Amino acid sequence: MTVRRVRTSWPAILIVGAVLVAGCHTTPPAGQTLPVLVSPAPSPGLPAPKRTAAPTARTDEAADNAVDRVIAISIDGLNPRAIRKLGQSRTPAFQRLMREGAYTVNARTVREQTLTLPNHVAMVTGRRVDDKHGGHGYTDNLDNGRTVHQAAGHYIASVFDVVHDNGGSTALFASKIKFTIYKRTWNAHGGPDRVGRDDGRAKIDRSTIDGDNTRLVANLTAELRRSPREFTFVHLSLPDRVGHSRGFMGKQYLDAVEHTDRLLGRILDTVAARPALRRHTLVLLTADHGGSGGQTHYASNNLQNYRIPFMAWGPGVAAGRDLYDLNPDYRNPGASRSSYRGKQPIRNADLANLATDALDLPRVPGSEFDSSHALNVFR
Ligand SMILES: [Zn+2]
């Protein structure tokens, strides 16, 4: 995203506060524009109109995208073909995301692997896997009892760090016990496994791990109503679970995607029903891998495994737009797997910095994907 905005949440308030204290004695340097607070415009529904900057501000720099919360949803093992196959009647929530949001059904995993944990670590760190090229280094698909920092040999920052260290609050809702790796890595430790820049503070303020997807979403929606965080990461696992036991893209798998659509619908309805959420929440949705025609998704050179969806929904998001049409700096990879050279496809690992960008925060330190905040989902 290239359009910058004036925040109406705490950083702008802090800046304005500093100006009020110091403003009696100083004037801003030539060329420096003071931030101007803009009142949110009432909106009956999504997508809300983008707030515009005050006339004195540089409009290209200060247009407001209205987002001050991000809910990032990863659906484990979601082959985007399933959404098309099931259609409007059986996937109304996915269809709503595509109709009211910006999306592609031809995004990519990281190139190296189509496994759950390496891709999920990439989503929150904005890094590839290969640690010889700046990747996060976590190649195991199970919780090996260590941290991502230990896998890489140095501290690996995440979107949780950036949001937390800038005064925001973060939450994790995951449906597989192996997401303990997130908790162990980005929760307070400071003990013997302390690595690099680890300041010993928890970067994930609340975490819930529950293998019952329905109960997990009930917990999530209650939390969204009660005390929404600036960044919430949600992992839903039903399609992957059924894919492993009954085969990906088979009848039972498609039923699992339909069931997951209902859970997604509850999340979207919760956001849409509350103006305070609806006007300020960006929902992102992607997957760690797909899968088809078998009970695994481990071959990283198989299109059915490396092709995933990427969707964005919220105030100011370009409704119904294809993300590749919106982003000429990215290249639709067709059916190819895509290397890390040249124009990139949209990847699940773009999620971390799309979130920091939408929240008007700096990029995740050490990240590679969307580290220039170029990916745009807004009108
Ligand atoms: Zn799996």
Residues whose N, C-alpha, C, O or C-beta is under 5 A from the ligand:
A	BS01	ZN	D240
